[in-house]
């Protein structure tokens, strides 16, 4: 975003294209990553990745070019760092990414990498000048990977298998969400073959094209890759944003079953589970509703990547709380899909800066912010007090989550309902 609160890309650890590209390869366990640029670019990307990948620093390198490199090029420092990498580990793929600070030098990074005589392929990318930040970097890295290491030609399709596209360790609680998505798909007889950029090895990704269908979870990350695989490998794809809430999860599974033309007999297990969890949440919150009434917010702001923020806002209004006005702020920019009716206002979080700031300043006493530390910092800076804030997107510096607690699916519905009720009651108690 432009402006004082949003303009410094490096201060927003989830909006840098370099961090987005690194996030894709951080999700390939046997990959090494190298930032061809200064330490500040390296550390901002590392800061983004260390929470979901605590050991990522062991396979993340930086060339640290000196002032002479601006004139004579980064070849020497890049070769030196590649030599260090070869001595310290044996990766199956190396990702080399030019930072914005050196992208104008014009080095042939792929050619330099070829001189290093690596024992594995090198995927090269230039993040300088990209629009879209984290999301553009992730998309570009995903495409660069499959173009450099093409999967095996689609021959024997494995029935009842899907690839989860558009998943990333760079989203909040994404690893827990992926596990819940895999569990849900198993309820209808499907297994996940690969998760590009979210845990699958190069050997697994080589079989990418053998899956029956690609399932795009976050379209802002995975839709371009899905279209590429459809065009070049004949792979069909469906786009279903992550499900939030019990009703939302049942509807998500219904949509998947409809797309795959699955029979009604496969729908009973998840509908039964949905009924169980809906009753469980209702019983667990019954006493709270008697004491405190139903949850009500005059104004709600939900901020995050569009695929998550829009569906979170939808579930919040449908299942967990009554709200006078729900505003959704899409971190990745403009949303061009079908807007849910539960969202009263959808804002481009990258360009509609004044409208975003206006919507946040409208939040008042006992309103709700589901978002990131970016929005919470703005509220504190502007002196907006007594807003119930709960992080649902990165960066998130206000809570520590040591266990895997998903936001998506049936398990995520319980988690979100729990934290929303606890926050709401604690806020009421604090008022006396």
RODONU-983143 format. One line per field, with one value per residue (C-alpha): residue number from 1; residue in one letter; x, y negated, z negated. Coordinates in nm, 3 decimals, decimal comma, always signed. Layout:
num = c(NUM/...)
residu = c(a/...)
px = c(X/...)
py = c(Y/...)
pz = c(Z/...)
This chain:
num = c(1/2/3/4/5/6/7/8/9/10/11/12/13/14/15/16/17/18/19/20/21/22/23/24/25/26/27/28/29/30/31/32/33/34/35/36/37/38/39/40/41/42/43/44/45/46/47/48/49/50/51/52/53/54/55/56/57/58/59/60/61/62/63/64/65/66/67/68/69/70/71/72/73/74/75/76/77/78/79/80/81/82/83/84/85/86/87/88/89/90/91/92/93/94/95/96/97/98/99/100/101/102/103/104/105/106/107/108/109/110/111/112/113/114/115/116/117/118/119/120/121/122/123/124/125/126/127/128/129/130/131/132/133/134/135/136/137/138/139/140/141/142/143/144/145/146/147/148/149/150/151/152/153/154/155/156/157/158/159/160/161/162/163/164/165/166/167/168/169/170/171/172/173/174/175/176/177/178/179/180/181/182/183/184/185/186/187/188/189/190/191/192/193/194/195/196/197/198/199/200/201/202/203/204/205/206/207/208/209/210/211/212/213/214/215/216/217/218/219/220/221/222/223/224/225/226/227/228/229/230/231/232/233/234/235/236/237/238/239/240/241/242/243/244/245/246/247/248/249/250/251/252/253/254/255/256/257/258/259/260/261/262/263/264/265/266/267/268/269/270/271/272/273/274/275/276/277/278/279/280/281/282/283/284/285/286/287/288/289/290/291/292/293/294/295/296/297/298/299/300/301/302/303/304/305/306/307/308/309/310/311/312/313/314/315/316/317/318/319/320/321/322/323/324/325/326/327/328/329/330/331/332/333/334/335/336/337/338/339/340/341/342/343/344/345/346/347/348/349/350/351/352/353/354/355/356/357/358/359/360/361/362/363/364/365/366/367/368/369/370/371/372/373/374/375/376/377/378/379/380/381/382/383/384/385/386/387/388/389/390/391/392/393/394/395/396/397/398/399/400/401/402/403/404/405/406/407/408/409/410/411/412/413/414/415/416/417/418/419/420/421/422/423/424/425/426/427/428/429/430/431/432)
residu = c(x/x/x/x/x/x/x/x/x/x/x/x/x/x/x/x/x/x/x/x/x/x/x/x/x/x/x/x/x/x/x/x/x/x/x/x/x/x/x/x/x/x/x/x/x/x/x/x/x/x/x/x/x/x/x/x/x/x/x/x/x/x/x/x/x/x/x/x/x/x/x/x/x/x/x/x/x/x/x/x/x/x/x/x/x/x/x/x/x/x/x/x/x/x/x/x/x/x/x/x/x/x/x/x/x/x/x/x/x/x/x/x/x/x/x/x/x/x/x/x/x/x/x/x/x/x/x/x/x/x/x/x/x/x/x/x/x/x/x/x/x/x/x/x/x/x/x/x/x/x/x/x/x/x/x/x/x/x/x/x/x/x/x/x/x/x/x/x/x/x/x/x/x/x/x/x/x/x/x/x/x/x/x/x/x/x/x/x/x/x/x/x/x/x/x/x/x/x/x/x/x/x/x/x/x/x/x/x/x/x/x/x/x/x/x/x/x/x/x/x/x/x/x/x/x/x/x/x/x/x/x/x/x/x/x/x/x/x/x/x/x/x/x/x/x/x/x/x/x/x/x/x/x/x/x/x/x/x/x/x/x/x/x/x/x/x/x/x/x/x/x/x/x/x/x/x/x/x/x/x/x/x/x/x/x/x/x/x/x/x/x/x/x/x/x/x/x/x/x/x/x/x/x/x/x/x/x/x/x/x/x/x/x/x/x/x/x/x/x/x/x/x/x/x/x/x/x/x/x/x/x/x/x/x/x/x/x/x/x/x/x/x/x/x/x/x/x/x/x/x/x/x/x/x/x/x/x/x/x/x/x/x/x/x/x/x/x/x/x/x/x/x/x/x/x/x/x/x/x/x/x/x/x/x/x/x/x/x/x/x/x/x/x/x/x/x/x/x/x/x/x/x/x/x/x/x/x/x/x/x/x/x/x/x/x/x/x/x/x/x/x/x/x/x/x/x/x/x/x/x/x/x)
px = c(+0,000/+0,106/+0,103/+0,268/+0,107/+0,141/+0,408/+0,726/+0,718/+1,007/+0,824/+0,536/+0,677/+0,396/+0,396/+0,742/+0,770/+1,106/+0,944/+0,665/+0,909/+1,110/+0,788/+0,711/+1,054/+1,047/+0,755/+0,981/+1,172/+1,477/+1,524/+1,793/+1,714/+1,950/+1,881/+2,109/+2,095/+2,164/+2,106/+1,801/+1,610/+1,725/+1,626/+1,280/+1,208/+1,360/+1,145/+0,836/+0,933/+1,089/+0,762/+0,616/+0,961/+1,186/+1,488/+1,459/+1,772/+1,987/+1,893/+1,850/+2,154/+2,238/+2,511/+2,550/+2,696/+2,927/+2,925/+3,146/+2,884/+2,656/+2,915/+3,081/+2,797/+2,724/+2,899/+3,184/+2,969/+2,707/+2,966/+3,128/+2,794/+2,706/+3,039/+2,952/+2,613/+2,772/+2,995/+2,717/+2,433/+2,324/+1,990/+1,778/+1,700/+1,840/+1,626/+1,821/+1,628/+1,748/+1,627/+1,498/+1,829/+2,033/+1,773/+1,882/+2,239/+2,123/+2,328/+2,262/+2,192/+2,111/+2,437/+2,635/+2,465/+2,569/+2,932/+2,902/+2,869/+2,582/+2,475/+2,108/+1,890/+1,878/+1,555/+1,621/+1,387/+1,405/+1,173/+1,257/+0,970/+0,697/+0,352/+0,144/+0,418/+0,412/+0,145/+0,315/+0,643/+0,481/+0,302/+0,616/+0,822/+0,561/+0,559/+0,939/+0,960/+0,737/+0,899/+1,250/+1,160/+0,866/+0,656/+0,629/+0,394/+0,034/-0,013/-0,172/-0,411/-0,441/-0,812/-0,942/-0,635/-0,602/-0,322/-0,373/-0,260/-0,207/-0,106/+0,184/+0,371/+0,351/-0,015/-0,128/-0,203/-0,187/-0,010/-0,286/-0,547/-0,385/-0,406/-0,773/-0,833/-0,667/-0,883/-1,200/-1,112/-1,053/-1,413/-1,525/-1,260/-0,995/-0,627/-0,388/-0,112/+0,099/+0,103/+0,332/+0,503/+0,351/+0,544/+0,586/+0,936/+1,079/+1,024/+0,657/+0,618/+0,754/+0,425/+0,214/+0,045/-0,083/-0,349/-0,712/-0,777/-0,616/-0,793/-0,707/-0,741/-0,613/-0,679/-0,451/-0,165/-0,259/-0,487/-0,208/-0,037/-0,369/-0,424/-0,069/-0,115/-0,448/-0,300/+0,022/-0,081/-0,454/-0,526/-0,872/-0,900/-1,162/-1,135/-1,275/-1,164/-1,088/-1,403/-1,469/-1,748/-1,951/-2,204/-1,928/-1,740/-2,045/-2,114/-1,748/-1,763/-2,097/-1,938/-1,644/-1,873/-2,084/-1,775/-1,648/-2,000/-1,986/-2,288/-2,506/-2,376/-2,038/-2,195/-2,346/-2,021/-1,929/-2,286/-2,315/-1,988/-2,110/-2,430/-2,225/-1,997/-2,282/-2,460/-2,137/-2,072/-2,433/-2,428/-2,089/-2,199/-2,553/-2,460/-2,255/-2,553/-2,772/-2,521/-2,400/-2,653/-2,570/-2,249/-2,315/-2,081/-2,191/-1,895/-1,657/-1,341/-1,184/-0,843/-0,617/-0,557/-0,877/-0,954/-0,936/-1,075/-1,389/-1,483/-1,397/-1,629/-1,900/-1,874/-1,854/-2,184/-2,358/-2,256/-2,089/-2,201/-2,453/-2,302/-2,430/-2,162/-1,889/-1,595/-1,344/-0,993/-0,807/-0,433/-0,353/-0,542/-0,858/-1,104/-1,267/-1,469/-1,825/-1,856/-2,040/-2,356/-2,240/-1,972/-2,113/-1,792/-1,487/-1,172/-0,852/-0,597/-0,312/-0,457/-0,765/-0,554/-0,775/-1,085/-0,904/-0,790/-1,139/-1,296/-1,049/-1,101/-1,477/-1,424/-1,518/-1,588/-1,656/-1,627/-1,427/-1,110/-1,008/-0,686/-0,311/-0,068/-0,070/-0,429/-0,387/-0,083/-0,281/-0,559/-0,307/-0,132/-0,461/-0,572/-0,868/-0,934/-1,146/-1,168/-1,164/-0,869/-0,786/-0,514/-0,618/-0,345/+0,028/+0,210/+0,077/+0,284/+0,012/-0,020/+0,185/+0,038/+0,259/+0,016/-0,152/-0,499/-0,663/-0,899/-1,056/-1,288/-1,487/-1,193/-1,125/-1,489/-1,454/-1,127/-1,261/-1,588/-1,390/-1,148/-1,428/-1,646/-1,354/-1,244/-1,598/-1,666/-1,329/-1,402/-1,738/-1,585/-1,320/-1,597/-1,723)
py = c(+0,000/-0,356/-0,604/-0,634/-0,331/-0,095/-0,218/-0,049/+0,291/+0,420/+0,333/+0,560/+0,908/+1,061/+0,826/+0,864/+1,051/+1,189/+1,333/+1,483/+1,661/+1,785/+1,904/+2,137/+2,298/+2,306/+2,544/+2,777/+2,948/+3,052/+2,709/+2,452/+2,082/+1,798/+1,426/+1,247/+0,916/+0,736/+0,872/+0,658/+0,833/+1,169/+1,102/+0,971/+1,286/+1,504/+1,331/+1,427/+1,794/+1,878/+1,915/+2,189/+2,331/+2,297/+2,459/+2,275/+2,070/+2,382/+2,386/+2,013/+1,818/+1,459/+1,332/+0,989/+0,811/+0,519/+0,172/+0,280/+0,531/+0,245/+0,154/+0,485/+0,729/+0,994/+1,286/+1,316/+1,302/+1,533/+1,796/+1,765/+1,821/+2,112/+2,268/+2,228/+2,387/+2,689/+2,746/+2,715/+2,917/+3,126/+2,988/+3,139/+2,796/+2,447/+2,136/+1,819/+1,495/+1,148/+0,891/+0,551/+0,400/+0,580/+0,649/+0,350/+0,479/+0,723/+1,027/+1,356/+1,541/+1,870/+1,851/+1,779/+2,069/+2,297/+2,202/+2,322/+2,683/+2,759/+3,119/+3,021/+2,794/+2,420/+2,222/+1,851/+1,555/+1,177/+1,016/+0,657/+0,448/+0,703/+0,576/+0,773/+0,837/+1,168/+1,315/+1,223/+1,365/+1,694/+1,733/+1,657/+1,903/+2,179/+2,139/+2,117/+2,445/+2,648/+2,496/+2,575/+2,916/+3,029/+3,304/+3,639/+3,641/+3,716/+4,086/+4,304/+4,085/+4,192/+4,201/+4,033/+3,808/+3,430/+3,176/+2,889/+2,576/+2,232/+2,350/+2,186/+2,188/+1,809/+1,794/+1,799/+2,149/+2,283/+2,606/+2,695/+2,601/+2,830/+3,126/+3,055/+3,026/+3,362/+3,515/+3,372/+3,501/+3,846/+3,842/+3,853/+4,103/+3,867/+3,848/+3,560/+3,653/+3,335/+2,994/+2,771/+2,518/+2,669/+2,980/+3,195/+3,307/+3,279/+3,653/+3,613/+3,306/+3,503/+3,701/+3,386/+3,441/+3,788/+3,656/+3,672/+3,304/+2,989/+2,822/+2,454/+2,346/+1,989/+1,854/+1,553/+1,803/+2,112/+2,015/+1,931/+2,264/+2,447/+2,279/+2,361/+2,727/+2,738/+2,587/+2,789/+3,118/+3,135/+3,133/+3,015/+2,790/+2,658/+2,351/+2,372/+2,122/+2,273/+2,352/+2,176/+2,262/+2,581/+2,479/+2,349/+2,678/+2,885/+2,657/+2,680/+3,059/+3,049/+2,830/+3,067/+3,368/+3,189/+3,099/+3,458/+3,602/+3,812/+4,004/+3,919/+4,215/+4,043/+3,732/+3,886/+3,916/+3,548/+3,430/+3,641/+3,497/+3,147/+3,206/+3,332/+3,029/+2,784/+2,936/+2,944/+2,573/+2,488/+2,676/+2,538/+2,177/+2,208/+2,097/+1,809/+1,686/+1,701/+1,495/+1,251/+1,268/+1,345/+1,196/+0,861/+0,613/+0,286/+0,295/+0,574/+0,552/+0,871/+0,831/+1,086/+1,261/+1,238/+1,612/+1,627/+1,286/+1,310/+1,657/+1,573/+1,273/+1,489/+1,754/+1,496/+1,342/+1,670/+1,876/+1,692/+1,332/+1,071/+0,760/+0,429/+0,385/+0,621/+0,474/+0,706/+0,579/+0,791/+0,775/+0,903/+0,627/+0,612/+0,899/+0,981/+1,291/+1,330/+1,133/+1,297/+1,114/+1,124/+0,861/+0,508/+0,352/+0,510/+0,300/+0,333/+0,344/+0,240/-0,059/-0,191/-0,322/-0,608/-0,389/-0,123/-0,377/-0,525/-0,184/-0,106/-0,443/-0,380/-0,086/-0,187/-0,058/+0,317/+0,360/+0,647/+0,659/+0,994/+0,915/+0,878/+0,669/+0,415/+0,317/+0,346/+0,116/-0,141/-0,138/-0,192/-0,467/-0,648/-0,607/-0,380/-0,191/+0,092/+0,283/+0,661/+0,767/+1,127/+1,216/+1,428/+1,323/+1,253/+1,068/+1,158/+1,041/+1,043/+1,414/+1,731/+2,052/+2,348/+2,618/+2,677/+2,532/+2,488/+2,212/+2,418/+2,715/+2,858/+2,843/+2,484/+2,394/+2,503/+2,313/+1,988/+2,007/+2,070/+1,778/+1,543/+1,625/+1,609/+1,272/+1,137/+1,250/+1,126/+0,788/+0,774/+0,879/+0,610/+0,350/+0,468)
pz = c(+0,000/+0,051/-0,232/-0,569/-0,729/-0,436/-0,198/-0,323/-0,154/-0,362/-0,685/-0,581/-0,602/-0,399/-0,100/+0,059/+0,390/+0,280/-0,034/+0,178/+0,408/+0,111/-0,055/+0,235/+0,214/-0,165/-0,111/+0,091/-0,193/+0,011/+0,174/+0,094/+0,138/+0,215/+0,211/+0,454/+0,274/-0,054/-0,399/-0,470/-0,187/-0,316/-0,676/-0,590/-0,391/-0,663/-0,923/-0,724/-0,700/-1,036/-1,226/-1,006/-0,915/-1,222/-1,051/-0,720/-0,798/-0,743/-0,375/-0,312/-0,192/-0,097/+0,139/-0,031/+0,276/+0,195/+0,349/+0,638/+0,748/+0,848/+1,115/+1,202/+1,133/+0,870/+1,039/+0,788/+0,474/+0,627/+0,719/+0,377/+0,199/+0,428/+0,335/-0,033/+0,030/+0,201/-0,102/-0,361/-0,205/+0,091/+0,206/+0,481/+0,627/+0,571/+0,597/+0,678/+0,658/+0,749/+0,498/+0,604/+0,491/+0,762/+1,032/+1,241/+1,275/+1,539/+1,440/+1,620/+1,296/+1,470/+1,663/+1,348/+1,169/+1,458/+1,393/+1,033/+1,148/+0,913/+0,867/+0,893/+1,108/+1,038/+1,066/+1,117/+1,075/+1,062/+0,806/+0,897/+1,028/+0,958/+0,878/+0,631/+0,380/+0,197/+0,422/+0,748/+0,617/+0,514/+0,848/+1,045/+0,840/+0,880/+1,257/+1,268/+1,080/+1,312/+1,620/+1,497/+1,353/+1,569/+1,414/+1,588/+1,886/+1,791/+1,872/+1,606/+1,411/+1,051/+0,966/+0,652/+0,618/+0,613/+0,603/+0,360/+0,545/+0,396/+0,050/-0,130/-0,456/-0,429/-0,537/-0,898/-1,029/-0,674/-0,766/-1,009/-0,749/-0,492/-0,730/-0,788/-0,412/-0,357/-0,628/-0,475/-0,128/-0,273/-0,397/-0,032/+0,075/+0,218/+0,131/+0,186/+0,431/+0,406/+0,240/+0,451/+0,228/-0,083/-0,179/+0,133/+0,233/+0,587/+0,630/+0,538/+0,758/+1,053/+1,039/+1,024/+1,361/+1,267/+1,028/+1,136/+1,067/+0,933/+0,644/+0,607/+0,245/+0,270/+0,619/+0,563/+0,536/+0,735/+1,022/+1,269/+1,202/+1,246/+1,584/+1,692/+1,602/+1,780/+2,097/+2,101/+1,936/+1,991/+1,617/+1,509/+1,208/+0,971/+0,749/+0,398/+0,136/-0,206/-0,404/-0,733/-0,973/-0,996/-0,732/-0,510/-0,533/-0,444/-0,148/-0,041/-0,040/+0,143/+0,411/+0,446/+0,473/+0,735/+0,938/+0,925/+0,979/+0,664/+0,544/+0,246/+0,047/+0,011/-0,139/-0,449/-0,654/-0,634/-0,676/-0,989/-1,118/-1,038/-1,236/-1,528/-1,539/-1,489/-1,790/-1,988/-1,930/-2,006/-2,336/-2,436/-2,382/-2,518/-2,871/-2,731/-2,531/-2,841/-3,038/-2,772/-2,493/-2,131/-1,993/-1,829/-1,662/-1,510/-1,273/-1,168/-0,957/-0,820/-0,656/-0,489/-0,156/+0,045/+0,054/-0,325/-0,424/-0,212/-0,331/-0,692/-0,677/-0,525/-0,797/-1,074/-0,975/-0,896/-1,195/-1,480/-1,519/-1,418/-1,264/-1,143/-0,875/-0,754/-0,563/-0,395/-0,317/-0,060/-0,122/+0,227/+0,406/+0,612/+0,596/+0,930/+0,838/+0,716/+0,393/+0,103/+0,002/-0,361/-0,282/-0,281/-0,151/+0,019/+0,039/+0,239/-0,040/+0,186/+0,369/+0,189/-0,097/-0,208/-0,207/-0,410/-0,667/-0,681/-0,739/-1,018/-1,185/-1,184/-1,417/-1,765/-2,109/-2,114/-1,736/-1,585/-1,379/-1,233/-1,052/-1,093/-1,293/-1,009/-1,079/-1,454/-1,445/-1,248/-1,509/-1,789/-1,598/-1,537/-1,899/-1,815/-2,138/-2,273/-1,945/-1,985/-1,770/-1,682/-1,429/-1,133/-0,888/-0,885/-1,021/-1,365/-1,661/-1,928/-1,999/-2,013/-1,874/-1,954/-1,845/-1,511/-1,536/-1,196/-1,093/-0,812/-0,823/-1,112/-1,352/-1,248/-1,308/-1,670/-1,708/-1,563/-1,757/-2,075/-2,033/-1,923/-2,224/-2,467/-2,334/-2,339/-2,697/-2,823/-2,666/-2,840/-3,172/-3,146/-3,125/-3,461)
